[in-house]
Amino acid sequence: MSNEVAVSMKIFLEDQGKMEETLAELGKIVKVTNHKTEDIGFGIKALKIIFLMPDGGGVDEIEEKIAAVPNVSQAQVEEVSRL
């Protein structure tokens, strides 16, 4: 039985052209296991990431840390699931 959860998060960026740089910064906070972009509309894209963390960990705390990364305008947890 695993003690980890997978967290899916949608991240909105201030500058779409700095997506790779922002992803690298996010990798310093969490271990990104998967990522993709999602079209929002009018040429705006959101970055969707999936990362693993210990079960019972502070998802809210990590959400706040990610929201504080330069170029991140908003971060929201979409799903948390046990592995």
C-alpha atoms as one frame of an Amber mdcrd trajectory, in Angstrom:
protein
   0.000   0.000   0.000   1.429   3.350  -1.047   1.694   6.347   1.231   1.668
   8.826  -1.630  -1.012  10.818  -3.379  -1.048  12.238  -6.884  -1.991  15.902
  -7.031  -3.320  17.476 -10.225  -3.001  21.248 -10.354  -3.918  23.934 -12.890
  -1.584  26.908 -13.022  -2.287  30.191 -14.784   0.733  32.188 -15.947   1.276
  35.921 -16.283   3.613  35.473 -19.288   2.831  32.536 -21.599   6.287  32.819
 -23.181   7.998  31.841 -19.927   6.245  28.490 -19.502   9.432  26.360 -19.548
  11.195  28.671 -17.076   8.192  28.542 -14.775   8.033  24.761 -15.043  11.704
  24.591 -14.007  10.944  26.764 -10.962   7.978  24.557 -10.057  10.306  21.552
 -10.231  12.261  23.059  -7.336   9.142  22.900  -5.141   7.574  19.592  -6.232
   8.659  16.663  -8.370   6.541  17.151 -11.489   5.710  13.692 -12.870   3.633
  14.917 -15.802   2.683  18.227 -17.367   0.737  19.576 -20.322  -0.871  22.781
 -21.486  -4.592  23.367 -21.702  -6.173  25.937 -23.995  -8.346  28.330 -22.015
  -9.354  30.644 -24.847  -8.197  33.734 -26.725  -4.684  32.261 -27.008  -4.366
  31.822 -23.247  -3.058  28.508 -21.974  -2.904  27.060 -18.483  -0.193  24.718
 -17.325  -1.481  21.469 -15.837   0.934  19.514 -13.679   0.750  16.269 -11.757
   3.092  15.626  -8.865   3.418  13.115  -6.052   3.535  13.938  -2.373   3.194
  12.036   0.920  -0.349  11.173   1.958  -1.488  13.544   4.685   0.902  16.241
   3.459  -0.062  19.875   3.273  -1.608  20.332  -0.176  -2.722  23.847   0.783
   0.821  24.753   1.812   2.255  23.538  -1.505  -0.502  25.374  -3.403   0.573
  28.603  -1.646   4.250  27.992  -2.461   3.428  27.393  -6.122   1.238  30.508
  -6.266   4.234  32.507  -4.988   6.497  31.403  -7.882   7.360  34.285 -10.244
   5.110  34.289 -13.349   2.333  32.293 -11.615  -0.824  34.364 -11.413  -3.032
  31.643  -9.929  -2.725  27.996  -8.883  -5.559  25.667  -8.038  -5.657  22.036
  -7.010  -7.998  20.091  -9.256  -7.725  16.578  -7.861  -5.943  14.578  -5.187
  -5.963  10.795  -5.456  -4.311   8.000  -3.538  -1.982   5.682  -5.381
